[in-house]
Amino acid sequence: MSAGAPAAAESKETGGLRAALGGLTTRGRSFLAAGVAAAVCAYVLGQGDLLRVGLLLAVLPLLCVAVLYRTRYRVAASRRLSPSRAPAGSEARVHLRMDNVSRLPTGLLMLQDHVPYVLGPRPRFVLDRVEAGGRREVSYRVRSDLRGRYPLGPLQLRLSDPFGMCELTRSFSAYDTLTVIPRTEALPPVRLAGEAPGYGDGRQRSLALAGDDDIIPRAYRYGDDLRRVHWRSTARYGELMVRREEQPQRARCTVLLDTRQLAYQGSGPDSAFEWAVSGAASALVHMLGRGFAVRLLTDTGDSVPGEGADGFAGPTQESADSAGLMMDTLAVVDHSEGAGLSRAYDVLRSGKEGLLVAFLGDMDEEQAAVAARMRQRSGGAVAFVLDSGTWVTSGAVAGSVDERLRQLRESGWTALAVTPGAALSELWQQAGRHRAESSGLSGPSESSGASGSGTNGFSGGWS
């Protein structure tokens, strides 16, 4: 069983003869009991005709058991998920294909796939006679409001005789996994002023793939422009050499997700923590689409896709795999046992993080101070602060949250409070307006970026 190409697999028995006898249906057990009772009565009453009837009733279900027990159907099955990653609240379709690879036709078959209860009821399908070399295809839908990774399978094959006296179960051992990723929201294209056209936002840039000429030559390849031939290197190496393309710089963005258990109250699809996870997923998808090199960072200091090279996933051919890896991580991310944001701050201390987008839960004065220092290590910073208590009580934002917002804004953050049910797209636009309004009143860290001489700041504001 596989999620891609069909994988041949022969169904196997789940037990011996005792299991086959245990597969007698209600009808089969009734026939067997009636036959035994008739045989006993015939013996007591001396009725030969009744004895023959009783033997017929008792032998018929036993013959059906023997026939099914000796049956050796060779079938192959495959499972395909469409899509393999489904956003929470949306449906995915599971396609099953059953191939009869033997030279004999099958009898009545019933397919049953094991599905976790959160995805819906267990699907069952009845297939009539499948001819030799024949194929049957069925499908069913699954849906979950809770993100996570859910196993599908193994597929069970139930065999039944034409009289309905006995049913035997044979199963495949393979299973597949459906990944339910967080919901994502389309965000408006808020632009940072001072960016290089066509290369994303900001001044913190990592290497991309193509651009202006470099003086480092390389061997000529078929299709290279002859105007790029480097004649001095050609004479030196004795073969045609061309100028190598420079790798221009591309904007960076770090998405910080606060997962501390003490920072969130409540649970379920509508909780503050789930909103933060969904917001982080939306920001990741949006920034990758804008051409940024993106990294996902949690309060534990763990980053995705990892610490290889510069640790960022760039918008290249591999960006789809990197985005899938980050979404898979968010699909199973859970609360951490940590009490602070110091580990995330240690990762950000290099000062080459570009834009920082943070989704933060409840913070005390100490953790707010740690978050404030993160702004000094990034080119620009936007924080969405959730007061999880208001998500439980649906009340107004507490005064302590206003104090934390003020503390973050004084350090250069563009900080916004997130109320229950708020739309991230509206908050994103609001952050852009606040950034644009405060660009002329920026602090020391922003003025250094506005001068254009630094490499750790964004010049200008959001528009």
Backbone torsions as a table, in degrees:
resi	resn	phi	psi	omega
1	MET	NA	129.1	-179.2
2	SER	-145.2	162.7	179.7
3	ALA	-86.3	-11.8	-178.5
4	GLY	-110.1	-117.0	-179.1
5	ALA	-66.4	152.7	180.0
6	PRO	-60.2	137.2	177.8
7	ALA	-116.8	116.8	-177.6
8	ALA	-65.9	135.4	178.5
9	ALA	-154.3	132.7	-179.2
10	GLU	-91.5	132.4	179.5
11	SER	-65.4	146.9	-176.3
12	LYS	-123.8	154.3	-177.1
13	GLU	-76.2	147.6	179.2
14	THR	-98.0	1.9	179.3
15	GLY	-175.7	179.2	-179.1
16	GLY	-94.3	-148.6	-177.6
17	LEU	-65.1	-34.9	178.3
18	ARG	-63.0	-39.1	176.9
19	ALA	-66.4	-34.2	177.9
20	ALA	-65.3	-42.2	176.9
21	LEU	-65.9	-32.9	176.7
22	GLY	-69.5	-13.0	178.8
23	GLY	-84.8	4.2	177.7
24	LEU	-61.6	131.7	178.2
25	THR	-78.7	177.2	177.0
26	THR	-60.2	-38.4	178.1
27	ARG	-65.2	-44.0	179.9
28	GLY	-64.7	-41.7	178.2
29	ARG	-64.9	-37.3	179.0
30	SER	-65.5	-43.2	177.3
31	PHE	-61.4	-44.2	-178.4
32	LEU	-64.5	-42.8	179.0
33	ALA	-66.4	-41.6	179.2
34	ALA	-64.9	-38.2	179.4
35	GLY	-66.6	-41.9	178.7
36	VAL	-65.4	-42.0	179.1
37	ALA	-64.0	-41.7	178.8
38	ALA	-65.5	-38.9	179.5
39	ALA	-65.6	-40.3	178.5
40	VAL	-64.6	-45.2	179.1
41	CYS	-63.0	-39.1	179.6
42	ALA	-64.6	-37.6	179.8
43	TYR	-68.2	-40.9	-178.6
44	VAL	-70.1	-40.8	-175.8
45	LEU	-88.9	-10.5	-179.2
46	GLY	70.7	34.7	-179.4
47	GLN	-102.6	104.5	-178.6
48	GLY	-66.3	-38.7	-179.7
49	ASP	-64.4	-40.9	178.2
50	LEU	-64.6	-33.7	178.1
51	LEU	-64.5	-41.3	178.7
52	ARG	-65.0	-39.1	177.0
53	VAL	-63.5	-42.5	179.5
54	GLY	-63.9	-40.8	178.1
55	LEU	-63.9	-39.2	178.1
56	LEU	-62.5	-43.3	180.0
57	LEU	-65.5	-35.3	-177.9
58	ALA	-80.0	-34.6	-175.3
59	VAL	-77.4	-31.7	-175.7
60	LEU	-57.6	-51.6	178.5
61	PRO	-65.7	-31.6	178.3
62	LEU	-68.5	-36.9	175.5
63	LEU	-64.2	-39.4	178.5
64	CYS	-63.7	-39.4	177.4
65	VAL	-62.5	-43.6	-178.7
66	ALA	-64.7	-41.0	-178.9
67	VAL	-65.4	-45.0	179.9
68	LEU	-67.4	-35.7	-179.3
69	TYR	-66.1	-33.4	-179.7
70	ARG	-87.1	-5.3	-178.6
71	THR	-69.6	134.5	178.6
72	ARG	-126.4	73.4	175.1
73	TYR	-73.4	134.1	174.0
74	ARG	-110.7	107.5	-178.0
75	VAL	-126.3	149.7	175.8
76	ALA	-117.9	145.2	-176.6
77	ALA	-134.6	151.8	174.9
78	SER	-142.5	152.5	179.3
79	ARG	-129.3	135.5	179.4
80	ARG	-130.8	130.4	-179.6
81	LEU	-101.5	136.4	-179.2
82	SER	-139.4	101.3	-4.2
83	PRO	-87.5	169.8	177.9
84	SER	-78.6	-23.2	172.7
85	ARG	-117.0	116.1	-178.2
86	ALA	-116.8	131.8	175.9
87	PRO	-64.4	149.3	178.2
88	ALA	-58.9	136.0	-179.0
89	GLY	89.6	-8.4	178.7
90	SER	-108.0	165.3	-176.1
91	GLU	-97.9	150.1	171.7
92	ALA	-126.4	147.9	-179.4
93	ARG	-109.3	135.3	179.0
94	VAL	-109.2	121.0	-179.5
95	HIS	-102.9	126.0	177.5
96	LEU	-112.2	138.1	176.8
97	ARG	-129.4	130.0	-179.8
98	MET	-118.3	124.7	180.0
99	ASP	-116.5	131.6	173.6
100	ASN	-90.4	103.2	-175.5
101	VAL	-94.2	6.6	177.6
102	SER	-94.5	175.3	-179.8
103	ARG	-93.2	2.0	-178.9
104	LEU	-115.0	144.0	176.4
105	PRO	-72.3	155.1	178.9
106	THR	-93.4	166.2	172.7
107	GLY	-91.1	-151.4	179.5
108	LEU	-72.8	129.1	-178.8
109	LEU	-120.8	144.6	172.7
110	MET	-125.8	123.4	179.4
111	LEU	-97.6	139.4	177.1
112	GLN	-141.4	124.4	-179.5
113	ASP	-106.4	136.0	178.1
114	HIS	-79.3	124.8	-177.9
115	VAL	-132.4	132.6	175.1
116	PRO	-58.0	147.7	-173.7
117	TYR	-62.8	-25.7	-179.1
118	VAL	-71.2	-16.5	179.5
119	LEU	-91.8	-9.2	179.8
120	GLY	127.3	-176.2	-178.6
121	PRO	-69.5	158.5	180.0
122	ARG	-73.5	122.8	-176.1
123	PRO	-78.2	142.5	176.8
124	ARG	-134.3	140.0	-179.6
125	PHE	-135.8	140.6	177.2
126	VAL	-109.0	124.5	-179.8
127	LEU	-113.9	128.6	174.9
128	ASP	-72.4	-172.2	-177.7
129	ARG	-51.8	126.5	177.3
130	VAL	-105.1	118.3	-176.7
131	GLU	-66.5	163.8	178.9
132	ALA	-61.1	128.0	-177.1
133	GLY	76.0	7.6	-177.6
134	GLY	-82.7	172.8	-176.4
135	ARG	-143.8	142.2	174.7
136	ARG	-130.7	139.5	179.5
137	GLU	-127.3	132.7	177.2
138	VAL	-136.3	165.6	179.5
139	SER	-150.6	158.3	175.4
140	TYR	-147.8	165.2	-176.4
141	ARG	-111.6	145.7	175.7
142	VAL	-128.7	154.3	-177.8
143	ARG	-154.2	140.1	177.9
144	SER	-143.2	137.8	173.7
145	ASP	-89.5	-6.3	-178.9
146	LEU	-110.5	127.9	177.8
147	ARG	-70.2	160.5	-179.8
148	GLY	150.7	-176.5	176.4
149	ARG	-114.9	123.7	-173.4
150	TYR	-122.5	128.1	177.6
151	PRO	-77.7	140.5	174.6
152	LEU	-116.6	122.9	-179.4
153	GLY	112.9	179.0	3.1
154	PRO	-76.1	160.5	178.8
155	LEU	-80.9	132.4	178.0
156	GLN	-107.6	141.4	179.8
157	LEU	-117.8	119.5	-179.7
158	ARG	-107.4	125.4	-179.4
159	LEU	-100.9	141.6	-179.9
160	SER	-137.0	144.8	177.4
161	ASP	-81.6	163.8	-177.3
162	PRO	-62.2	-24.0	-178.5
163	PHE	-90.9	-5.7	-179.8
164	GLY	71.0	27.6	-178.9
165	MET	-84.7	-28.2	-173.0
166	CYS	-146.3	145.7	174.2
167	GLU	-132.4	130.8	177.9
168	LEU	-118.1	144.2	-178.6
169	THR	-110.0	126.5	173.1
170	ARG	-126.3	142.4	-170.9
171	SER	-131.5	157.4	171.0
172	PHE	-94.3	153.0	-176.0
173	SER	-92.5	-19.0	-174.3
174	ALA	-83.6	155.7	175.3
175	TYR	-146.1	165.6	178.8
176	ASP	-122.9	170.3	-176.1
177	THR	-125.1	127.5	173.4
178	LEU	-99.7	125.8	179.1
179	THR	-101.1	118.5	176.8
180	VAL	-98.4	108.2	-175.5
181	ILE	-91.9	163.1	179.4
182	PRO	-63.0	155.4	174.2
183	ARG	-65.7	142.2	176.1
184	THR	-118.7	148.2	-178.5
185	GLU	-119.9	133.3	177.8
186	ALA	-67.0	128.9	-177.4
187	LEU	-106.5	146.4	179.6
188	PRO	-69.7	151.9	-178.9
189	PRO	-77.4	80.9	175.5
190	VAL	-79.9	124.4	-173.4
191	ARG	-107.3	140.7	172.5
192	LEU	-89.0	130.5	-179.8
193	ALA	-69.0	153.0	177.1
194	GLY	86.1	8.7	-177.8
195	GLU	-80.3	159.5	174.4
196	ALA	-80.7	131.9	-175.0
197	PRO	-60.0	133.2	173.9
198	GLY	81.9	1.7	-176.5
199	TYR	-124.8	23.7	178.2
200	GLY	88.5	-165.9	-173.7
201	ASP	-109.1	149.5	171.3
202	GLY	91.1	176.4	-177.7
203	ARG	-106.0	-17.2	177.1
204	GLN	-77.8	114.0	-171.4
205	ARG	-134.2	142.9	174.5
206	SER	-108.8	175.6	-174.5
207	LEU	-74.0	139.6	175.7
208	ALA	-106.9	-142.4	-170.9
209	LEU	-120.9	-24.2	-174.6
210	ALA	-149.7	157.5	179.0
211	GLY	169.9	-140.4	-175.0
212	ASP	-76.2	170.0	-175.5
213	ASP	-70.8	149.1	172.3
214	ASP	-120.2	156.6	-178.1
215	ILE	-81.2	-7.1	179.0
216	ILE	-77.3	119.2	-177.4
217	PRO	-87.6	164.9	173.5
218	ARG	-143.5	168.6	-178.5
219	ALA	-67.4	146.9	179.9
220	TYR	-66.6	138.3	175.7
221	ARG	-120.7	150.4	-179.0
222	TYR	-59.4	129.2	-179.4
223	GLY	100.7	-11.1	177.8
224	ASP	-66.1	144.9	177.4
225	ASP	-68.6	127.7	-179.1
226	LEU	-66.4	-19.1	177.2
227	ARG	-69.6	-12.4	179.9
228	ARG	-94.6	6.3	-179.3
229	VAL	-66.4	131.8	178.2
230	HIS	-100.5	100.1	-169.5
231	TRP	-68.8	-34.4	179.6
232	ARG	-64.1	-43.6	177.3
233	SER	-69.2	-32.7	177.3
234	THR	-62.2	-43.7	178.4
235	ALA	-67.0	-32.5	-177.5
236	ARG	-73.4	-44.4	-175.3
237	TYR	-92.7	-11.6	178.9
238	GLY	77.7	13.0	175.6
239	GLU	-144.4	160.5	-175.1
240	LEU	-67.8	125.0	-179.2
241	MET	-121.5	145.0	178.0
242	VAL	-123.5	159.2	179.0
243	ARG	-73.0	131.9	179.2
244	ARG	-73.0	147.0	178.8
245	GLU	-80.1	136.6	177.7
246	GLU	-71.8	152.0	177.5
247	GLN	-101.9	101.5	-178.5
248	PRO	-68.8	172.7	-176.1
249	GLN	-95.6	149.6	-177.1
250	ARG	-128.1	147.8	-174.2
251	ALA	-66.7	147.7	178.4
252	ARG	-111.3	152.1	176.2
253	CYS	-147.9	133.0	174.3
254	THR	-112.9	126.4	176.4
255	VAL	-102.8	115.6	-177.3
256	LEU	-101.1	125.2	179.2
257	LEU	-116.0	120.4	177.5
258	ASP	-83.4	115.9	-178.2
259	THR	-113.0	11.4	-177.5
260	ARG	-60.1	132.6	-177.9
261	GLN	-64.4	-36.2	-179.4
262	LEU	-74.5	-7.0	-178.8
263	ALA	-91.1	-4.5	-176.7
264	TYR	-136.1	143.2	173.2
265	GLN	-116.3	152.2	178.2
266	GLY	82.4	170.3	-179.9
267	SER	-152.0	173.7	179.9
268	GLY	104.1	172.3	-176.0
269	PRO	-60.8	-25.7	-176.4
270	ASP	-102.6	16.9	-178.5
271	SER	-80.7	167.4	-179.8
272	ALA	-65.6	-37.5	-179.1
273	PHE	-64.3	-41.6	179.6
274	GLU	-66.3	-33.7	176.4
275	TRP	-65.1	-40.8	179.7
276	ALA	-64.6	-41.6	178.9
277	VAL	-64.3	-44.5	178.2
278	SER	-63.8	-39.0	178.0
279	GLY	-64.0	-42.1	177.8
280	ALA	-62.4	-41.0	177.9
281	ALA	-63.2	-42.6	179.2
282	SER	-63.3	-41.7	179.5
283	ALA	-65.1	-40.6	179.5
284	LEU	-61.8	-48.4	-179.6
285	VAL	-62.9	-41.7	-178.5
286	HIS	-65.2	-46.3	-176.8
287	MET	-69.3	-35.7	174.3
288	LEU	-63.7	-40.7	177.4
289	GLY	-66.0	-25.8	178.0
290	ARG	-82.4	-2.2	177.7
291	GLY	95.9	12.7	179.4
292	PHE	-80.6	153.9	163.4
293	ALA	-89.3	120.8	-164.8
294	VAL	-119.4	147.5	173.7
295	ARG	-138.9	141.3	175.1
296	LEU	-99.8	128.8	-178.0
297	LEU	-130.2	138.1	176.5
298	THR	-111.4	171.3	-179.2
299	ASP	-64.8	-19.4	178.8
300	THR	-77.9	-6.3	-177.8
301	GLY	90.3	-2.4	178.3
302	ASP	-79.1	136.2	-179.5
303	SER	-124.5	149.4	177.6
304	VAL	-128.5	132.8	14.0
305	PRO	-78.7	-13.8	177.8
306	GLY	148.8	-169.8	-176.7
307	GLU	-103.9	12.3	176.6
308	GLY	-69.2	142.9	-176.7
309	ALA	55.4	-119.1	179.1
310	ASP	-98.2	1.2	176.0
311	GLY	83.0	1.9	-177.9
312	PHE	-105.8	148.5	175.2
313	ALA	-97.2	113.4	-178.1
314	GLY	-86.9	162.5	-179.6
315	PRO	-78.5	62.3	179.2
316	THR	-112.6	-165.4	179.0
317	GLN	-61.8	-28.3	-179.6
318	GLU	-86.8	0.6	-176.5
319	SER	-65.4	-32.3	178.6
320	ALA	-63.5	-41.0	177.0
321	ASP	-66.3	-41.1	179.3
322	SER	-65.6	-42.2	177.7
323	ALA	-63.3	-40.5	176.9
324	GLY	-63.0	-38.7	178.1
325	LEU	-64.2	-42.0	179.1
326	MET	-68.2	-38.6	178.2
327	MET	-68.6	-36.6	175.7
328	ASP	-62.7	-37.4	177.5
329	THR	-65.4	-43.4	179.1
330	LEU	-68.8	-24.3	179.7
331	ALA	-66.5	-28.5	-176.2
332	VAL	-118.1	4.6	-177.6
333	VAL	-63.7	141.2	-178.6
334	ASP	-133.9	178.5	-179.9
335	HIS	-64.7	142.6	174.3
336	SER	-97.7	160.2	-180.0
337	GLU	-89.8	-1.2	-178.3
338	GLY	-66.9	157.7	-179.0
339	ALA	-109.1	-7.9	-175.5
340	GLY	-145.7	-179.9	-178.2
341	LEU	-107.8	15.7	-174.5
342	SER	-66.7	-35.3	179.9
343	ARG	-65.2	-40.4	176.8
344	ALA	-65.9	-37.2	178.3
345	TYR	-64.0	-37.8	178.8
346	ASP	-62.6	-36.4	177.9
347	VAL	-68.5	-33.5	-176.7
348	LEU	-86.4	1.8	-174.2
349	ARG	-72.8	-11.8	-179.5
350	SER	-66.0	-24.1	176.9
351	GLY	76.5	20.7	-179.3
352	LYS	-129.0	43.5	-173.4
353	GLU	-96.5	-8.8	-177.9
354	GLY	67.1	-134.2	179.8
355	LEU	-78.0	137.5	178.2
356	LEU	-118.8	121.1	176.9
357	VAL	-116.2	117.7	-173.6
358	ALA	-119.0	141.6	173.7
359	PHE	-118.3	106.7	-169.2
360	LEU	-115.3	143.8	175.0
361	GLY	-93.8	-154.1	-179.7
362	ASP	-63.3	136.4	180.0
363	MET	-133.1	142.5	169.8
364	ASP	-88.6	-176.6	-176.3
365	GLU	-63.7	-36.4	-178.7
366	GLU	-66.6	-45.8	-178.8
367	GLN	-71.2	-31.0	174.4
368	ALA	-63.9	-36.7	177.7
369	ALA	-66.8	-38.5	176.5
370	VAL	-63.2	-45.0	178.0
371	ALA	-63.0	-36.1	178.8
372	ALA	-62.8	-37.7	179.1
373	ARG	-69.6	-23.0	177.5
374	MET	-62.7	-33.4	-179.6
375	ARG	-61.2	-32.8	-179.3
376	GLN	-71.4	-15.3	-179.1
377	ARG	-103.6	12.3	-178.7
378	SER	-136.2	162.3	-179.5
379	GLY	-76.7	-33.0	178.0
380	GLY	-157.9	151.7	-173.4
381	ALA	-143.2	132.8	176.5
382	VAL	-128.1	128.8	-177.6
383	ALA	-122.2	133.9	172.5
384	PHE	-111.4	109.2	-172.2
385	VAL	-102.7	125.0	-178.1
386	LEU	-106.1	125.9	171.0
387	ASP	-93.7	95.7	-171.0
388	SER	-63.2	-23.8	178.3
389	GLY	-62.3	-36.7	178.4
390	THR	-68.6	-25.1	178.0
391	TRP	-73.2	-24.1	178.3
392	VAL	-85.9	-40.2	-176.1
393	THR	-100.2	-10.2	-176.3
394	SER	57.8	34.1	-179.9
395	GLY	-96.2	-171.1	-179.3
396	ALA	-79.9	163.7	179.0
397	VAL	-65.3	132.4	-176.8
398	ALA	-71.4	157.9	179.8
399	GLY	-64.1	-32.9	178.9
400	SER	-62.6	-34.4	178.1
401	VAL	-68.0	-40.9	177.1
402	ASP	-59.9	-36.6	178.8
403	GLU	-67.1	-39.4	178.8
404	ARG	-68.0	-37.7	177.3
405	LEU	-63.2	-43.1	178.8
406	ARG	-62.8	-39.6	179.6
407	GLN	-63.6	-40.4	179.5
408	LEU	-70.1	-41.3	-178.2
409	ARG	-66.1	-35.7	178.5
410	GLU	-65.9	-25.5	178.4
411	SER	-89.3	0.3	176.0
412	GLY	109.6	-1.2	177.8
413	TRP	-73.0	150.2	162.7
414	THR	-96.6	97.3	-170.2
415	ALA	-109.8	133.6	-180.0
416	LEU	-131.1	142.9	175.0
417	ALA	-86.0	140.0	-179.1
418	VAL	-106.8	117.4	178.3
419	THR	-92.8	160.3	-178.6
420	PRO	-57.3	131.7	178.1
421	GLY	77.6	8.9	-178.6
422	ALA	-68.1	146.6	178.0
423	ALA	-90.5	128.7	-178.2
424	LEU	-64.5	-33.7	-179.2
425	SER	-61.7	-38.9	178.5
426	GLU	-69.4	-40.7	177.6
427	LEU	-65.3	-34.5	178.5
428	TRP	-62.8	-45.5	177.3
429	GLN	-65.1	-39.2	179.0
430	GLN	-63.9	-38.7	177.1
431	ALA	-63.3	-38.1	177.8
432	GLY	-64.3	-40.2	179.3
433	ARG	-67.0	-42.5	179.0
434	HIS	-63.7	-38.3	-179.7
435	ARG	-65.8	-40.9	-179.9
436	ALA	-67.5	-39.3	-179.0
437	GLU	-68.0	-32.8	-176.3
438	SER	-94.2	0.9	-176.6
439	SER	-63.1	-31.7	179.5
440	GLY	-82.4	-9.7	-179.6
441	LEU	-118.4	32.9	-174.7
442	SER	-72.9	156.8	179.8
443	GLY	-80.0	-171.9	-177.7
444	PRO	-58.9	-39.7	-177.6
445	SER	-67.9	-33.9	179.5
446	GLU	-77.6	-36.7	-179.1
447	SER	-65.6	-31.0	176.3
448	SER	-66.1	-33.7	176.7
449	GLY	-74.0	-33.5	-177.5
450	ALA	-70.2	-21.2	-179.5
451	SER	-71.4	-19.5	177.4
452	GLY	85.0	-6.5	-178.9
453	SER	-92.9	-20.5	-179.0
454	GLY	-87.5	165.8	178.2
455	THR	-115.0	1.6	-177.0
456	ASN	-107.4	3.7	-175.7
457	GLY	-131.3	161.0	175.4
458	PHE	-96.3	133.1	174.9
459	SER	-85.9	135.9	179.8
460	GLY	83.6	-167.7	-177.6
461	GLY	-134.6	-173.1	179.2
462	TRP	-77.7	145.5	177.8
463	SER	-136.5	NA	NA
